[in-house]
Amino acid sequence: MLSGLSAAEKAKYGLHHAERYKYLNQGGNVKITQKKDSEDFIRLVSAMEVLGFYPVEQETIFGILASILHLGNIQLVYP
């Protein structure tokens, strides 16, 4: 999603680079050299369209995924 959304769409969800998200950066490297995330995202959106997902449904899914990424960065501090 981070590689496939336009800059405007990422801004809509408050998204940044993958390195900023704890759920994505724990392995030390957010990129897999043999994998093209942007192409995978295009295939995902295409599959959603074939399955009959409306654009508003796709936006809802992307919003939920963005929320999960943001929630993963919350750190609870106990006294």
C-alpha positions as CSV (number, residue, x, y, z in Angstrom):
1,M,0.0,0.0,0.0
2,L,2.8,2.4,0.9
3,S,4.5,1.7,-2.5
4,G,1.3,1.8,-4.5
5,L,-0.7,4.8,-3.3
6,S,-0.1,8.2,-4.8
7,A,1.4,11.0,-2.6
8,A,-2.0,12.6,-2.3
9,E,-3.6,9.3,-1.2
10,K,-0.9,8.7,1.3
11,A,-1.4,12.2,2.7
12,K,-5.1,11.4,3.0
13,Y,-4.3,8.5,5.3
14,G,-1.4,10.3,7.0
15,L,1.0,7.7,5.7
16,H,4.8,8.1,5.4
17,H,7.7,5.8,4.4
18,A,7.6,2.2,5.6
19,E,10.6,2.7,7.8
20,R,8.5,4.8,10.2
21,Y,6.1,2.0,11.1
22,K,7.1,-0.4,13.8
23,Y,5.0,-3.3,12.3
24,L,7.1,-3.0,9.1
25,N,10.6,-2.1,10.3
26,Q,11.3,-4.8,12.9
27,G,13.2,-7.0,10.5
28,G,15.8,-4.3,10.0
29,N,15.0,-3.8,6.3
30,V,11.5,-2.9,4.8
31,K,12.5,-3.8,1.2
32,I,12.9,-7.2,-0.4
33,T,15.1,-6.8,-3.4
34,Q,13.3,-9.5,-5.5
35,K,9.9,-8.0,-4.8
36,K,8.1,-5.1,-6.5
37,D,5.6,-3.8,-3.9
38,S,4.1,-1.2,-6.3
39,E,3.3,-3.9,-8.9
40,D,1.8,-6.1,-6.1
41,F,-0.4,-3.2,-5.1
42,I,-1.6,-2.7,-8.7
43,R,-2.5,-6.4,-8.8
44,L,-4.3,-6.1,-5.4
45,V,-6.4,-3.2,-6.6
46,S,-7.2,-5.0,-9.9
47,A,-8.3,-8.1,-7.9
48,M,-10.5,-6.0,-5.8
49,E,-12.1,-4.5,-8.9
50,V,-12.6,-8.0,-10.4
51,L,-14.3,-9.1,-7.2
52,G,-16.6,-6.1,-7.3
53,F,-15.2,-3.9,-4.6
54,Y,-16.5,-0.4,-5.0
55,P,-13.9,2.5,-4.7
56,V,-15.4,3.5,-1.4
57,E,-14.9,0.0,-0.1
58,Q,-11.3,0.0,-1.2
59,E,-10.8,3.4,0.5
60,T,-12.3,1.9,3.7
61,I,-9.9,-1.0,3.6
62,F,-6.9,1.2,3.0
63,G,-8.1,3.5,5.9
64,I,-8.3,0.5,8.2
65,L,-4.8,-0.7,7.1
66,A,-3.4,2.8,7.6
67,S,-5.0,2.9,11.1
68,I,-3.4,-0.4,12.0
69,L,0.0,0.9,10.9
70,H,-0.5,4.1,13.0
71,L,-1.7,2.1,16.1
72,G,1.4,0.0,15.9
73,N,3.5,3.0,16.6
74,I,1.7,3.8,19.9
75,Q,3.9,3.3,22.9
76,L,2.4,2.9,26.3
77,V,4.4,4.2,29.2
78,Y,3.7,3.0,32.7
79,P,4.8,4.9,35.7
